[in-house]
Amino acid sequence: QVQLLESGGGLVQPGGSLRLSCAADGGAFRRLTMAWFRQPPGKDREFVAAIKQLNTGTAYGNSLKGRFTISRDSAKNTLYLQMNNLQPDDTAVYYCAATNRGLITLSLAGDQWYDYWGQGTQVTVSS
């Protein structure tokens, strides 16, 4: 069983930056495929970014690459999401997800493949 705990959300002005963290406990961190998803108000959950086991590759949701960067620190068992130039459309609850499966790149965006989820952290972009 893997437990995930997100932190780092908050209120930020348009154009600002935030870094989300997701601390993982209970699994072999390097062997986890990990991802960020988000759910804007009144909308379905959507894929943000993912990083493969052993840091062997990444994937990003549409139009997010270049503003968002996913990374992991195995020494700290922590996943990160650096978000720059935030816009009001980025307002959402952001969730950390993980699986022991070794997903291929085409599957990384599918939330059905992830077995473990955090409680979410709210990000609000507003002036």
Steps between C-alpha positions, in 0.01 A plus 500: 500500500632842402389817674527834324484843658492815289603846615587837353166619369361844564388829352722659236459792262496447123854466373623364830659167588443216744676175572289207611649212694377145550663294772473125447509246781479122495632406158822461306505859385732452203272226367189718505356659191368831628277773367311819566137543404273794566129564525380853420176613661201337331716303258639149466840401625775554244856386452776745583832314492660165573844358560600140441666253729870564558451844348515358148256737337233765543175604337287811521142596439403712203659846500658454844851408396714809519311643795488191725790271592469167679793357692577255779756476778564140599705603803192675640233267356333810362339595170488862390307715257650838420233726352595828337302779336183379666169610354144499635426188290757316712274535803423147618552239765828330414541131577807285523466143373724194487514143383746213513424429135761584244282701263583572141495863395158476335347375826645760733203735459240238587381543857365144501856365520586667829430309820592754765373855536559788734229717653577795274621854547313810387664740256317827436624751245333834542576869523 
